[in-house]
Amino acid sequence: MQPARHFKVSLKRSPAGARDTHVATLRGLGLTRMGKVRFLKDTPAVRGMLYKVVHLVTVVPCEGEAPPSARRRAAAAAA
């Protein structure tokens, strides 16, 4: 079985002044604040969204499992 592929994506430029569709795409990716980092699965839909806003984000391809989100870490710590 191949290792899972994902992207480490962070918002590097403000969407202020960007087209409404670009702002909506960033929101769909979960990038709402400057410097916020998200780990996204490598799917054709995500690749298309990243291509659309590549001038606003930093994308680093990664191999292996993505680290758990902050919610999952908090839930695991509480349990």
N, C-alpha and C positions, 0 to 999 in steps of 0.2 A: 504494500500500500504506500502511495506517495505521501510525503509530509504535506501538511496543510499549508497553503500559501495565503498570505494576507498582505495588506499594506498598512504602514504606519503613516498616518496623515495628520498634518498640523496646519492650522490657519496662520499664514505668515503675513498677509496683507488684509487690511480692513475692507469689508464689502461696501463701505460707504461710497456712494456714487456709482456703484456697479449696477448692471441691469437687474430688474426684478427677478428674471429667471435665474440669474446667477446666485442671487441671495436665497431664493427658494431651494436651489440645488445644494447650497452649503447647509441650509437648515435640514434638508433631507439626509445629508451625510452626517449630521449631528455636530457640525462645527459652528458654534454660536458665539464663541469668544476668541479673541486673539490669543495665540499660543496654546489653545486647547488641542489635545492629541487624541485621536481615535484610531483603533485597530479595526480595519474593515476586511471582510473576506474578498478574495479575488474572484469576482464574478463579472460577466459581461456588463451587467447593469451598473455596477460600481465603477468599472473602468470607464464607461461612457460618461458618468457623472464627473469623475475626476478629470477627464479630458476637457470637459466643458469649463471647469474652473481651475485649470492647471496654473494659471497666472496668479492665483490667490492662495494656493496651498503648496506645501512641501510634501512630496510623496516618497517614501522609502519602502521598496519591496522587501518582504521578510519571509523566511521559511520557518516551518514548525508551528507549534500552537501559539495563538495570540494570548497575551496575559489576560487574566480575568478583569472585568470592568470594576469600577469602584463600588458599585452596588453589590456585586457578587462577593467582593472582598469583605464588605461590611456585613453582609448576611452570613458569611462563613465565620466571621469573628464573633457574631452575636450567638450563633448556634453552639 
